[in-house]
Amino acid sequence: MRMPARIASVALLAAGLCGMTTPALAAGEPEAWTPTATALRAPAAGIVLPQTVGDLSLAKSGEASNGGRAIDNYAQYLSEDGEIQATLYVYMPTYADAALAAYMTDKAIMARFGSKTRRTAYASAPVGGQPGRAIRAVYDDAADGALTTAAGFVHAGRWIVKLRVTGPTARRAEVVAGLDAMLANLAVDDPATLHAATPVRFAQCPASDTAQASLAPAATGETAPPRDVGIPRDGQDSLCVRGTIATADGRFEMLQQAGRADGPIIVPMDDSGTLLALDPAQDGAGYRLSIHMVGQTDLYGTYDRAPNAAQVAAIIDGTDPQTAQAAAVAAYAANGDVTVRRASTTAVR
């Protein structure tokens, strides 16, 4: 199994800087962004932000990955002198969770900007006038004291919105004001799709089984569009750390809903939504393995028990012989349509 290439892009996302330009679109392909006279709109997501927000103005927009699918989009804003940079990301991970996006971005920021970086704000915040629908974070003394960076996270329907603003420490007030202005001016076509969000909370995990698990690949005809992983999202319940695994790509945490020894297990792998999930099978016999990323879920089959930390590390590293190839891949379109393609390449809906 080959893990998604977006894992390697954590540093770029943490920096809030993108150098991509808008790709040429063929006839019939979705538009990532539609500008108006005063605003920039992501039509598939129904997300709108003014072209000028406080002292920041739109500089460029495009797709961060998955060119032509309009499921992973960015727009960069700059102050007049270019010293303060802001990025709006609107993307569709198949496991959307604002609390995990904030948590993994927090880890990426700390890793990129060094041990002197201090998180000075991390709490729920309003977005577009609705209280508690965003997570807002501020980091001071980044890059050995040279920078302040701030971030906001919103879960709207199938989409995650991430806002990042970075600038010199001497202009901290402008950086924070820029983030707050972006949150205040962000508009959603259907406000009812905004999820309440709060930073992830952790509690003690029950002891985990260390026995080896065996995988039964999905049989022909069993493959169907993946169901949602049954775990509360957006910080609405406490999670616990079941174990920490070491892989070639770094150390990741196996997370589970606190108090649910038999519940789903997730392993977030980057700040763009790449995540391994082990979800109890519907008949209660074993755990279904899936890997989620932007616009795609890979389906592998069912283990007879929850894999232990060593097995999960091997899955992520691609050295587990049981998961050399996904049984099926579910591809998500910007409009929400799902196409499942089995290993035989037969597409089903």
C-alpha positions as CSV (number, residue, x, y, z in Angstrom):
1,M,0.0,0.0,0.0
2,R,1.2,3.5,-0.8
3,M,0.2,6.2,1.6
4,P,-1.1,9.6,0.2
5,A,1.5,12.0,-1.0
6,R,-0.2,14.9,0.9
7,I,1.5,13.7,4.1
8,A,4.6,15.3,2.8
9,S,2.9,18.7,2.4
10,V,2.4,19.3,6.2
11,A,5.2,21.8,6.3
12,L,3.7,23.9,3.4
13,L,0.3,23.9,5.0
14,A,1.7,24.8,8.4
15,A,3.6,27.7,6.8
16,G,0.3,28.9,5.2
17,L,2.1,29.5,1.9
18,C,1.3,28.0,-1.4
19,G,3.0,28.5,-4.8
20,M,0.4,26.8,-6.9
21,T,-1.4,28.5,-9.7
22,T,-4.9,27.8,-11.0
23,P,-4.8,24.9,-13.5
24,A,-6.5,25.0,-16.8
25,L,-9.9,23.3,-16.7
26,A,-11.4,21.2,-19.4
27,A,-15.0,21.8,-20.5
28,G,-17.5,20.4,-17.9
29,E,-15.0,20.3,-15.0
30,P,-16.0,22.1,-11.8
31,E,-14.7,25.5,-11.0
32,A,-12.7,25.8,-7.8
33,W,-13.5,29.5,-7.3
34,T,-15.9,31.9,-8.8
35,P,-15.0,35.6,-8.3
36,T,-17.6,38.4,-8.1
37,A,-16.9,42.1,-8.1
38,T,-16.3,42.1,-4.3
39,A,-16.0,38.5,-3.2
40,L,-14.5,35.1,-3.9
41,R,-16.8,32.1,-3.8
42,A,-16.1,28.3,-3.7
43,P,-19.4,27.2,-5.4
44,A,-19.3,23.5,-4.6
45,A,-18.8,24.2,-0.9
46,G,-21.0,27.3,-0.8
47,I,-18.3,29.2,1.0
48,V,-17.8,33.0,0.3
49,L,-15.2,35.5,1.6
50,P,-14.8,39.1,0.5
51,Q,-11.8,39.9,-1.8
52,T,-10.7,42.5,0.7
53,V,-10.9,41.6,4.4
54,G,-9.6,44.2,6.8
55,D,-6.1,45.2,5.6
56,L,-5.8,42.0,3.5
57,S,-6.5,41.7,-0.2
58,L,-6.9,38.7,-2.5
59,A,-3.7,37.9,-4.3
60,K,-4.3,34.6,-6.1
61,S,-6.4,31.4,-5.8
62,G,-6.3,27.9,-7.2
63,E,-6.3,24.2,-6.2
64,A,-3.8,22.8,-3.8
65,S,-4.1,19.3,-5.1
66,N,-6.6,17.1,-7.1
67,G,-6.5,19.6,-10.0
68,G,-9.8,20.0,-11.8
69,R,-11.9,18.4,-9.1
70,A,-12.6,21.5,-7.0
71,I,-12.2,19.6,-3.7
72,D,-9.0,21.0,-2.4
73,N,-8.8,24.8,-2.9
74,Y,-6.8,27.7,-1.6
75,A,-6.9,31.5,-1.8
76,Q,-4.0,33.7,-0.7
77,Y,-4.5,37.2,0.8
78,L,-1.7,39.7,1.4
79,S,-1.3,43.0,3.2
80,E,-0.4,46.0,1.0
81,D,3.3,45.5,1.7
82,G,3.2,41.7,1.5
83,E,4.5,41.3,5.1
84,I,1.3,39.7,6.4
85,Q,0.2,36.6,4.5
86,A,-3.1,34.8,4.9
87,T,-4.5,31.7,3.2
88,L,-8.0,30.4,3.0
89,Y,-8.2,26.6,2.4
90,V,-11.6,25.0,1.5
91,Y,-11.2,21.3,1.1
92,M,-13.3,18.1,1.4
93,P,-11.6,15.3,3.4
94,T,-13.7,12.2,3.6
95,Y,-13.3,12.3,7.3
96,A,-14.1,15.9,8.1
97,D,-13.4,17.1,11.7
98,A,-12.5,20.7,12.6
99,A,-11.1,19.6,16.0
100,L,-8.7,17.1,14.5
101,A,-7.8,19.7,11.8
102,A,-6.9,22.2,14.5
103,Y,-5.1,19.5,16.6
104,M,-2.9,18.3,13.7
105,T,-2.2,21.8,12.5
106,D,-1.1,22.7,16.0
107,K,1.4,19.8,15.9
108,A,2.6,20.9,12.4
109,I,3.0,24.5,13.5
110,M,5.0,23.5,16.6
111,A,7.2,21.2,14.5
112,R,7.8,23.9,11.8
113,F,8.4,27.0,13.9
114,G,10.4,25.5,16.8
115,S,10.2,25.0,20.6
116,K,10.0,28.7,21.4
117,T,6.6,28.9,19.8
118,R,3.8,29.6,22.3
119,R,0.2,28.8,21.8
120,T,-1.6,31.8,23.4
121,A,-5.1,31.2,22.3
122,Y,-7.0,28.0,21.5
123,A,-10.8,28.0,21.9
124,S,-14.1,28.0,20.2
125,A,-15.0,31.2,18.4
126,P,-17.8,32.7,16.2
127,V,-17.9,32.5,12.5
128,G,-20.1,34.7,10.3
129,G,-21.9,35.8,13.5
130,Q,-22.7,32.3,14.7
131,P,-21.1,31.5,18.1
132,G,-19.1,28.4,18.7
133,R,-18.8,27.4,15.1
134,A,-15.1,27.8,14.7
135,I,-11.9,26.9,16.5
136,R,-9.4,29.8,16.8
137,A,-5.7,29.5,17.7
138,V,-2.9,32.1,18.0
139,Y,0.8,31.3,18.2
140,D,3.4,33.8,19.4
141,D,7.2,33.8,19.2
142,A,7.3,31.5,16.2
143,A,10.5,31.1,14.2
144,D,12.7,32.1,17.2
145,G,10.4,35.1,18.0
146,A,10.2,36.5,14.5
147,L,6.6,35.6,13.7
148,T,3.1,35.5,14.9
149,T,0.7,33.0,13.2
150,A,-3.0,32.5,13.8
151,A,-5.5,29.9,12.5
152,G,-9.2,29.3,12.4
153,F,-11.0,26.0,11.6
154,V,-14.6,25.5,10.5
155,H,-16.6,22.4,9.6
156,A,-19.4,23.1,7.1
157,G,-21.3,20.2,5.7
158,R,-18.7,17.9,3.9
159,W,-16.1,20.7,3.9
160,I,-13.4,21.9,6.2
161,V,-12.4,25.6,6.1
162,K,-8.9,26.5,7.4
163,L,-7.7,30.1,7.7
164,R,-4.1,30.9,8.3
165,V,-2.6,34.4,8.9
166,T,1.2,34.9,9.5
167,G,3.3,38.0,9.9
168,P,6.1,39.7,11.9
169,T,5.9,39.6,15.7
170,A,6.0,43.4,15.7
171,R,2.7,43.4,13.8
172,R,1.0,40.8,15.9
173,A,-2.1,42.9,16.3
174,E,-2.6,43.0,12.6
175,V,-2.1,39.3,12.3
176,V,-4.8,38.5,14.9
177,A,-7.1,41.2,13.5
178,G,-6.7,39.6,10.1
179,L,-7.8,36.2,11.3
180,D,-10.7,37.6,13.3
181,A,-11.9,39.6,10.2
182,M,-11.7,36.5,8.0
183,L,-13.8,34.5,10.5
184,A,-16.3,37.4,10.9
185,N,-16.7,37.8,7.2
186,L,-16.8,34.2,6.1
187,A,-20.2,33.3,4.7
188,V,-21.9,29.9,4.2
189,D,-24.8,29.4,1.8
190,D,-26.6,27.2,4.4
191,P,-25.7,28.3,8.0
192,A,-27.4,25.1,9.2
193,T,-24.4,23.1,7.9
194,L,-22.0,24.7,10.3
195,H,-21.0,22.3,13.0
196,A,-20.4,23.4,16.6
197,A,-16.7,23.0,17.2
198,T,-14.4,23.0,20.2
199,P,-10.8,21.9,20.7
200,V,-10.3,18.2,21.1
201,R,-10.3,17.0,24.7
202,F,-8.3,14.0,26.0
203,A,-9.0,11.4,28.7
204,Q,-7.6,8.1,29.9
205,C,-7.8,5.2,27.5
206,P,-8.6,1.6,28.6
207,A,-5.9,-1.0,28.1
208,S,-5.6,-2.1,24.5
209,D,-5.3,-5.7,23.2
210,T,-1.8,-6.4,21.9
211,A,-2.6,-9.6,20.0
212,Q,-2.1,-9.9,16.3
213,A,-5.1,-9.3,14.1
214,S,-5.9,-11.1,10.8
215,L,-7.5,-9.3,7.8
216,A,-10.3,-10.8,5.7
217,P,-10.3,-8.8,2.4
218,A,-13.6,-7.6,1.2
219,A,-15.2,-10.2,-1.0
220,T,-16.5,-9.5,-4.5
221,G,-19.9,-7.9,-4.2
222,E,-19.4,-6.7,-0.6
223,T,-17.9,-3.4,-1.5
224,A,-20.2,-0.4,-1.0
225,P,-19.7,3.3,-0.4
226,P,-18.1,3.7,3.0
227,R,-20.3,4.6,5.9
228,D,-19.3,7.4,8.4
229,V,-16.9,6.3,11.1
230,G,-19.0,6.2,14.3
231,I,-17.1,8.6,16.5
232,P,-18.2,12.1,17.7
233,R,-16.4,14.8,15.8
234,D,-15.5,18.5,16.1
235,G,-14.6,18.1,19.8
236,Q,-18.1,17.0,20.9
237,D,-16.7,14.2,23.1
238,S,-13.4,13.3,24.7
239,L,-10.9,11.2,22.9
240,C,-8.1,9.1,24.4
241,V,-4.7,8.0,23.2
242,R,-4.9,4.2,22.7
243,G,-1.2,4.1,21.7
244,T,1.6,5.9,19.9
245,I,3.1,4.4,16.8
246,A,6.4,5.1,15.1
247,T,6.5,5.0,11.3
248,A,8.9,6.1,8.6
249,D,6.7,9.3,8.3
250,G,6.8,10.1,12.0
251,R,5.0,9.3,15.2
252,F,1.2,9.1,15.1
253,E,-1.5,8.6,17.8
254,M,-4.1,5.9,17.8
255,L,-7.2,7.7,19.1
256,Q,-10.5,6.3,20.4
257,Q,-13.6,7.8,22.0
258,A,-13.1,7.9,25.7
259,G,-15.0,5.2,27.6
260,R,-15.6,3.1,24.5
261,A,-13.1,0.2,24.5
262,D,-15.0,-1.4,21.6
263,G,-15.5,1.8,19.6
264,P,-13.8,3.0,16.5
265,I,-10.1,3.8,16.4
266,I,-8.6,6.6,14.3
267,V,-5.1,7.5,13.5
268,P,-4.8,11.1,12.1
269,M,-1.7,11.5,9.9
270,D,-1.6,15.1,8.7
271,D,-3.4,18.4,8.9
272,S,-5.3,18.0,5.7
273,G,-7.5,15.1,6.8
274,T,-5.5,12.0,6.0
275,L,-6.6,9.5,8.5
276,L,-6.6,5.7,9.1
277,A,-9.8,4.4,10.6
278,L,-10.8,1.1,12.2
279,D,-14.5,0.9,12.6
280,P,-16.4,-1.9,14.2
281,A,-18.1,-4.1,11.6
282,Q,-21.9,-3.8,11.5
283,D,-22.3,-7.4,12.7
284,G,-20.0,-6.7,15.6
285,A,-17.3,-9.1,14.3
286,G,-14.1,-7.3,13.9
287,Y,-13.0,-3.9,12.6
288,R,-13.2,-2.5,9.1
289,L,-10.0,-0.8,7.8
290,S,-10.3,2.4,5.7
291,I,-7.9,5.2,4.8
292,H,-9.4,8.6,4.4
293,M,-7.9,11.6,2.6
294,V,-9.1,14.6,0.5
295,G,-11.8,13.3,-1.8
296,Q,-11.0,9.6,-1.5
297,T,-11.4,6.7,0.9
298,D,-9.5,3.4,0.4
299,L,-11.3,0.3,1.7
300,Y,-9.3,-2.8,2.7
301,G,-11.6,-5.3,4.4
302,T,-12.2,-6.5,8.0
303,Y,-9.8,-7.5,10.8
304,D,-10.9,-10.1,13.3
305,R,-9.9,-7.8,16.1
306,A,-8.3,-4.3,16.4
307,P,-4.8,-4.4,15.0
308,N,-2.1,-3.6,17.5
309,A,0.3,-0.6,17.3
310,A,3.0,-2.6,15.4
311,Q,0.5,-3.7,12.8
312,V,-0.9,-0.2,12.3
313,A,2.6,1.1,11.8
314,A,3.2,-1.5,9.2
315,I,0.0,-0.5,7.4
316,I,1.0,3.1,7.3
317,D,4.6,2.2,6.2
318,G,3.3,-0.1,3.5
319,T,5.1,-3.1,4.8
320,D,2.0,-5.1,6.0
321,P,1.5,-7.9,3.4
322,Q,-2.2,-8.1,4.3
323,T,-2.9,-4.5,3.0
324,A,-0.7,-4.4,-0.1
325,Q,-3.6,-3.2,-2.1
326,A,-7.0,-1.7,-1.3
327,A,-10.0,-3.8,-2.1
328,A,-11.7,-0.7,-3.4
329,V,-11.4,3.0,-3.7
330,A,-14.3,5.4,-3.1
331,A,-13.8,8.7,-5.0
332,Y,-15.9,11.7,-3.9
333,A,-16.9,14.5,-6.3
334,A,-17.3,18.1,-5.3
335,N,-21.1,17.7,-5.5
336,G,-21.0,14.8,-3.0
337,D,-21.4,12.0,-5.5
338,V,-19.4,8.8,-4.6
339,T,-18.0,6.4,-7.1
340,V,-16.6,3.1,-5.8
341,R,-14.0,1.3,-7.9
342,R,-13.1,-2.2,-6.9
343,A,-9.5,-3.5,-7.4
344,S,-10.8,-5.0,-10.6
345,T,-11.5,-1.4,-11.7
346,T,-15.3,-2.0,-12.0
347,A,-17.1,1.2,-10.9
348,V,-20.3,1.0,-8.8
349,R,-22.4,3.8,-7.4
